[in-house]
Amino acid sequence: MERELNEILGDLLIQLAQKNLDALDEIHRLIGKTLYTIGNKYFYQKADIENTVHDLYYVISKKAHKYKPGSNACAWLTTILKNLAKNRLKKEKRICSLTELNAMRSRVWMNEEDRNYLDQHLLINEIFKQLTPYEKELVVYHFWFRFSYNEIAKIYNKPKSTIASQISRLEERLRKFYKKE
């Protein structure tokens, strides 16, 4: 499934390089939710996440010709998204604390959907605070993109057994943390 997704995304990026903008719609349909989840790692407000993902779509529509066919399309897209998010944070220098998020949650004007979104965000934020940047990437690749140990090992140029043991330990830590909450 992961290999198929990567191949499909790679083909779509090639189509996009040939100015077929319908490929962009298909990319959004396939991994749009995952991209928003990754954006959630950097931003606390839906609007910031949406703006960054839309920036990604703009950038890949202009730079799809730089994608190397046969390489890892998911990794290429997530790297661009992470760089866009980091650049936006540097530019805006706007970081919201958990205290501000909790205060925001208590506001009367928030509807139930926004409260649920914020609750999920707070939990993910608490979990991600416990992880190193490398561990966060492992979580995204393995649990969101469902990459196999082999695929992740190729990305980091490490043995499969190393990746498997790191993910196993990471999964146990996450399980313990989730039970605490």
Backbone hydrogen bonds, N-H to C=O, Kabsch-Sander energy under -0.5 kcal/mol:
donor,donor_aa,acceptor,acceptor_aa,energy
5,L,1,M,-2.8
6,N,2,E,-2.7
7,E,3,R,-2.5
8,I,4,E,-3.0
9,L,5,L,-3.0
10,G,6,N,-2.5
11,D,7,E,-2.5
12,L,8,I,-2.5
13,L,9,L,-2.5
14,I,10,G,-1.9
15,Q,11,D,-2.4
16,L,12,L,-2.6
17,A,13,L,-2.1
18,Q,14,I,-1.0
19,K,16,L,-1.8
20,N,15,Q,-2.2
21,L,19,K,-1.1
23,A,20,N,-1.5
24,L,21,L,-0.8
25,D,21,L,-0.9
26,E,22,D,-1.7
27,I,23,A,-2.3
28,H,24,L,-2.3
29,R,25,D,-2.3
30,L,26,E,-2.3
31,I,27,I,-2.7
32,G,28,H,-2.1
35,L,31,I,-2.4
36,Y,32,G,-2.1
37,T,33,K,-2.0
38,I,34,T,-2.3
39,G,35,L,-2.4
40,N,36,Y,-1.5
41,K,37,T,-0.6
41,K,38,I,-1.4
42,Y,39,G,-1.4
43,F,39,G,-1.9
49,I,45,Q,-1.9
50,E,46,K,-3.1
51,N,47,A,-2.6
52,T,48,D,-2.2
53,V,49,I,-2.5
54,H,50,E,-2.6
55,D,51,N,-2.3
56,L,52,T,-2.1
57,Y,53,V,-2.1
58,Y,54,H,-2.1
59,V,55,D,-2.9
60,I,56,L,-3.0
61,S,57,Y,-1.7
62,K,58,Y,-1.4
63,K,59,V,-2.4
64,A,60,I,-1.0
66,K,63,K,-2.1
67,Y,64,A,-1.6
71,S,68,K,-2.2
73,A,71,S,-1.0
76,W,72,N,-2.0
77,L,73,A,-2.5
78,T,74,C,-2.7
79,T,75,A,-2.3
80,I,76,W,-1.8
81,L,77,L,-2.4
82,K,78,T,-2.8
83,N,79,T,-2.4
84,L,80,I,-2.6
85,A,81,L,-2.5
86,K,82,K,-2.6
87,N,83,N,-2.4
88,R,84,L,-2.4
89,L,85,A,-2.4
90,K,86,K,-2.4
91,K,87,N,-2.5
92,E,88,R,-2.8
93,K,89,L,-2.6
95,I,93,K,-0.6
101,L,97,S,-2.0
102,N,98,L,-2.8
103,A,99,T,-2.3
104,M,100,E,-2.5
105,R,101,L,-2.2
106,S,102,N,-1.3
107,R,104,M,-1.3
110,M,107,R,-1.0
115,R,111,N,-2.1
116,N,112,E,-2.7
117,Y,113,E,-2.5
118,L,114,D,-2.6
119,D,115,R,-2.8
120,Q,116,N,-2.5
121,H,117,Y,-2.3
122,L,118,L,-2.9
123,L,119,D,-2.3
124,I,120,Q,-2.7
125,N,121,H,-2.9
126,E,122,L,-2.5
127,I,123,L,-2.5
128,F,124,I,-3.1
129,K,125,N,-1.9
130,Q,126,E,-0.7
130,Q,127,I,-1.2
131,L,128,F,-1.3
136,K,132,T,-2.4
137,E,133,P,-2.0
138,L,134,Y,-2.1
139,V,135,E,-2.3
140,V,136,K,-2.3
141,Y,137,E,-2.9
142,H,138,L,-2.9
143,F,139,V,-2.4
144,W,139,V,-1.1
144,W,140,V,-0.9
145,F,140,V,-2.6
147,F,141,Y,-2.9
152,I,148,S,-2.2
153,A,149,Y,-2.7
154,K,150,N,-2.0
155,I,151,E,-1.7
156,Y,152,I,-2.2
157,N,153,A,-1.0
158,K,153,A,-2.0
163,I,159,P,-1.8
164,A,160,K,-2.7
165,S,161,S,-2.3
166,Q,162,T,-2.4
167,I,163,I,-2.6
168,S,164,A,-2.2
169,R,165,S,-2.5
170,L,166,Q,-2.3
171,E,167,I,-2.8
172,E,168,S,-1.9
173,R,169,R,-2.2
174,L,170,L,-2.5
175,R,171,E,-2.4
176,K,172,E,-2.3
177,F,173,R,-2.4
178,Y,174,L,-2.7
179,K,175,R,-2.1
180,K,176,K,-1.6
181,E,177,F,-1.8
